[in-house]
Amino acid sequence: MPALRLYRFILLLLCWQACAYAQLNKRDARRFHKAEKAYEALHLDEAEEMLLPLSKKYPYSSSIWDLLAQVQIRNYYARSQQDRIFGLARRDSGILLSSEQQQRRDSLDRIFIRLLNDGRPSRRYFLGAVDSWREATLRCSDAELPSTLLRTFLIDPALPDTSTNTTASNLFREGERALQIQNFADAIHAFEQAVTLDSGYFKAWLNLGNACYFKRDYVAASKALRHAVKLRPQLQEPRQYLVDALYHMMALEEAQEEAIQALILYPEVGMFQKLEEIAKARNKHFDRHWTARVVFPNTVGDQPLNEKGDRDWMEYINGFSIVEKYCNKDGIIITKNNLTNSTYAEVFSWEYMLRKTDPEKFAFARKMQQEGFLDCYVMLSEYHIDFNGQYQDFARNNKERIKSYLELLINQ
């Protein structure tokens, strides 16, 4: 996540820090406070060392998971910078070489860089952080930052910050610098000039919307962000910011529609929370009826099946073991069978678990099954990035059903 996007998200998280200690005992609250102080002092390894055991002890605490994710992303960028410095030191030896020697060294350097990318310490650290974010979104219904980071790094395509128009690119960089020091007027001016020169400059429209939002000019922000959405309709990020702007304008029906469209793209924790806020402002109630999982979603291929779980979730695992042979690598059922009418292993695993467990358990899932929305419940309310391949296929083919399901949750 670029520094600016991380900065924006951390600003939006400030509200939870005031009540972070409420659910911890006194000793652990002090430990959490020390971890905060260590993070503020950029003692990142120390902060992480204190937070990891707290995340195991309080797996349903979004405060712990979100702070841990902040620490991990900052730590990852710091370690990445160290890796780059090491790589540059390896390349710039300052020795004059013959053309043949230079050619040979260039070849060795290409091998070295590839090995460095695959095995560099920051990469190994990043993979460990991803596992932590996966666990956060498994254990905790409102682990907002881990959910966002998973989308940002594992799903969103990398988009260039530059334009084919050099002047527009220079103005964009000026705007970013102004935005980072909260000089919103200069940032807006620079981004407006950039999009005037290049009307297809997505990042400039996005940051223009952000700058206007921070200046509390929500109408201007919404206009800029609509341009960003139009340029990149497959991305959730500009829709998230547009929802924020529309909410502050009290354009609640539009905000709700944009939130639903964003959730169709990716069922992100933060967007569920936004939809809950919108519903409340409309004197309605929204609850996605999230159920805590005991085991990670089962996947096909390299990742092994869960080896243990409680009795109920063992039936989920058993269901997957039955249907797996009919699936492709994403868990999409591609071979005809007599087991299910569903196209997705995740849905069948839930069907099997509901069939094999006490009828009084998983009450809302059973209700949705009766109303014909079990697949929507499993794919959205119980979304986990481990079955994202199944979700993306489901969303492509069921946009209207997803919208109906979310509207049902608002109006129930």
N, C-alpha and C positions, 0 to 999 in steps of 0.2 A: 504494500500500500504506500503510495507516495506520501511524503511527509505532510503535505497540505491536507490530504484526505484524513490522515491519522489525527492531525491537529483539530479538524472539524469534529471528528467523532469524539475526541476526548473532551472538547467543549460541551458536547451534548451529554456526556456522562457525569459532569460535575455534580448533578443533582443527587446521584445515588451515594456519593461519598459521605454526605452528612448522616446517613442512617446505616452506614456499613457495619457498625458494631452491634446493631440491635439483636441479631440472632446468634451472636457468639458469646461464650462465657467470658468472664473478665480477663482471664489469662490469655485466651486466644485473641480477644479484641486488642489487647496490648501488642500481641505478636503481629496482628494485621497492621496496626498503626506503625510499628517498627518497619514492616515491609514497605508501607507507603513512604516513609521517610527515606528508606534506602533507595527506593525507586526515584524519588525526587532528587537525591544526591547522585543518581546514575550509578549506584552500586547494584548493578542489575543481577549479577550472580547471587549476591547476598539476598536480595529481595525474592528471587525465584526460589532459593533454598528454604525460605521461611513460608512461602505461599503454597508450595507443592503439598506438604503434609496437611495444611489447612484445607486444601481442595479435596483431599481424600476423606477428611473428618467431616467436612460440611459440603457434600457433593451437590446440595440443592441451593447453594449460596451464589447468586449471580455476582455479588460484590467481589467475592474472592476470584471467581473465574474471570471476570472482566479485568480486574487489576493484574492478575497473572498473565492474561493475554497482552495487556499493555506492556508489561515487563518483557515478555518474550519477543514481541515484535521489535521493540527498541533494541533488545539484545541481539536479535538476528541481524538488524541493519549494522550494528556496531561490529559484529563478527564478520559480516560481509565486507565491510570496509577494510578490516585487517587482512582478509584474504586477498583483496585487490592490491593492497600495498605489497604483500608478499610476492604476488605475481609480477608486479612491476619491478620489484627488486631483482627477481630472477631474470627478467628480460633485458634490463639496461645495465650491462656489465661494463660498458665503455671501452671495450677492447676492439681494435680495428681488425677486421677479418677479411680474408680473400672472398671473392664471389662464391667459390665452391664451399668454403667454410660457412659463409653466411647462409647459403642455401641449405646446408646440412643442419645448421642451428635452427633455421626457420622451421624445418620439418620436425625437429625434436621439440621445438616450442609448441607446435600445433598439438603434438601428442601430450605434452606436459599440460597444456591448457585444458584439453579434454579430460585428462585424469584429474586435474585440479577441480574442474566443474563437478565431476562425478563424486569426488571424495573429499572435497574441501570441508573443513570443520563447520563452517556456517551452514552448509547444505545438510550435514548430519544433524546439526542443532535444529534446523528448520523442520526436518521430518519429525523430530521429537515434539516440537511445538504443535505441529499439525495433529499428532495423536492426542495431545492435551486438549486442543480445541474440539476434536471429535468427541472426546469423553465429556467435555463440558456440555455440548449440545445433546448428548445422550442422557446425562444425569439431571440437567437443569433446564427448566422450561423457558427461562428468560436470560440465558447466557448470550447477551446481545453482541458484544464485540467478537467472541469466538465465531459466532455464526457469520458475521460480516467478513471476518478474515478468511474463513473457508471459502466464501464466495469469491472474494477479491483475488485470492492466490490460485485457487483450484478450478474456478469456473470462468470468470471474466477473461476475455481476450486482452492481451497487451495492446494498448493503443498508443500511437506516437504523440508526444507532447508538441511536436513541431508541425509547421505548415509548409507547403511548397512555396509559400510567399515568405521570403526571408524577413522582411520588415514586420509581417504579422507575427512571426515566431519571436522576434526580438521584443515586440510589444507584449506578447504573452509572458515572457520571462520577467519583464518589468512589472507586469501585473501580479505575478506570483510573489515577487519580492515584496511588493507593497502589501499584498494580502497577508503575508506571513508576519508582518509587523503591525497588522490591523489598521493600515492606512487605506481604508475602504474607498475613499473618494478617488485617490490616485489609481487604485486597482481597477475600479469600474471604468475610469477613463481609458486606461491602457487596454483592457479587454474589449471595450466598445470599439476602439480603433482597430483592434486585431480582427474582429468579426466583420467590420466594414470592409477591410481589405480581403478577407477570406470568409465568405458567408457559410462555408462548409467546415469551419474549424471547430470541431466538436468540443475539444478541451477548453477552448476560449469561451464558448457559450456556457459550458458547465461552470467554469470559474466565475464568469460574469454573474450567473445566477447566484453562486455562493456569496460573492462580494455584496450583491444587492440584499441578499438574505441577512447577512451579518449587519448591514446598515439598516435593517428593518424596513426596507422598501420592498414589501412582499409582492406588490403588483409587478414591479420591474423584474423581480426575481422569477416570478412565475412565467413571464413572457420569455425570458432568456432560457429558462429550463425547458419550456415547451419546444424551443428550437433544438435543444440538446436531445430531447426525447425523439423528435422527428428524425434527427440525424442518426441516432443509435437506438432504435425501438427495441432491440433485443437486450439492452442493458438495463439492470434494475437501478443502478446508482442515480441517474438523473431523475428517474421517477420518484425515488425516495425523497430527494430534495424538493421536487415539485409538490409532493404531498405535504411536506412541511410548510411550504409557502402558502398553499391553498388553505391549509388548516388555520394559519394565522390570519388569513383574509376572511375566515369564516365561510368559505365556499365549500361547505361540508359535503355536499353530494358529489361535487367534482373530486374532492379529496378522497372520498370513499371509492369512487370509480378508479382513480389512479392507483390507490392502494391495492385494490383487487387485481388490476392488471400487473402490478409489480409482483404480487404473490404468485400469479400464474407463471411469471418468469422464474422465480426462485422463492420458495417459502421461508423467507428470512425472519428470524426472531423479531428484529426491530420493526419490521413491517406489520407483523401481527400486533405488536404493541401499539403502533400508530393506528391501526384499524380499531383497536379497543378504545383509544382516546377519541377517535372520530365518532364512534357509536355512542360513547358517553355524552359527547357534546350535542348529539342529536336526540338525547334522552332515550337511547336504546342501550342494549347490552350485547357485548361480543365476548365469547369464550370459545377458544379453539378446542377445549376439552383434551388437553395434552395428557398423555399417560406416561409416567416414568418407565423406561425400559430397564430390564435387568441385564440384557445382553445386547451387543452390537448387532446391527442388521447383518443377516447372512449374505455372503457374496460368492459369486462363482469365480473360480480360477485361483489366483495366487494367494488370496487371503483365506486362511483356514476357517472352517466353521467354528462357532463358539463351542467350547468344550463343556461349559457348565452354565447353569442358570437355575432359578427355582423351578418348582414342578410345572407351573403354568408356562413359563417361557421355554422349558424343555420341549413342550409340545409345539411351540413355534419353530424350534430348531428341527424337530422331527418332521414337521410339515415341509420345511425347505429341503430336507434330505430326500423326500419323496419326489418333489417336483423338479429338483435341480437338473436331472438328466434331460428334461424337455426344454431347457433354457439356453439362450446364448450367453455370452460372457457378461452381459449387463443384467442378467436375471429376467430378461424378457422371454416369455414362453413362446417358442416358435414351432414346436412340434405338437400335432394334434394329440389329445389325451382325453381320458374320461374323468379326470380329477376335478377340473374347474372350468368355468367359462371365462375366467379372468385371463388377461394377457401377461400378468406380472407375478413373479415368484413371491414378492413381498405381500401382495394381497392374498395369495393362496395360503401363505404361512399364517396370516391372521385368521383366515377362514378356518384352517385346520385347528388352530389354538382355540378359537371360540367354540368349535364343535367338541373339543376334547376336555374343556374345562368347565368349572362350576358356572351354571347360568347366571348366578348373581354377580360374577366378576366381569370386568370390562363392560359395564352397563351401557356407556354411551356408544362404544363400538358396536354393541349388539343392536342398539336403537338405530344407528346409521345403517346397519346391515338390513334391518327390516324396512327402512325407508329407501333402500337402493343406493345409498351413498357410502358404503363401506370403503370402496376404492378411494373416494375423495378423502375420507377420514384418514386412511392409512397413508396416502401419498402427501397430504398437506398438513393435517394436524400432527401427524406422527413423522413428518419428514426428517430424514437424516441424510447427510451428504453421501453416505456409503451406498445408497441406492439411487443416486442422482440420475444415472443412466435410465433407470426405469421411470423416474419422475418426468424427465424431459420428454420421453416418448408419450407418456400419459398426458402431459400438458398440451403437446402438439395436437392431440386427437380429442381432447375433452375440454376445450376452453370454456364453452358455455355451461357445461356441467359443473366445472370448478366454480364459476361465477355464481351459479345457482346454490351451490353448497355453502359458499361464504356468505351469501345473502341469507340463507337459512340460519346460519350461526348468529347472524346479527339480529334476526327477527324472532328467534325462538323465545 
